[in-house]
């Protein structure tokens, strides 16, 4: 998979949290979900919504391009 394959609004599933390395701590400190919504695609990374707070704000996680093998699109 390439960054060009991913669009804002897509849903992704993390197949292997360990493959994300220390960055997976962002995910493990949030409620684990079956899938995550992509809210930003940047040069070299994607950002996903980890949790929506009561006030409507979001906490986010970043998945870098070199770690795309650890996720899959589920749309």
C-alpha positions, 0 to 999 in steps of 0.5 A: 500500500502507498500513501496515494492509496489512502484518502481522508475519510477512509477507514483503516485497521491496524493489523500489527500494533508491534510493527508500529514500534514505539509509535504504537504507544499512542494507540495503546494509550487510547481505547482500541478500536476495530477501525480508525478514520483517516483525517489527514494524509500528509507527505510521509504520514497519515493521521487517524482519529483515536478517540473523540472526547466529550467536547467533540475534540479528537486525539489523534495518532500518526502512522508513518509511510514506512509503517503502512505494512502494519495497516489495511484499508477496510472501506 
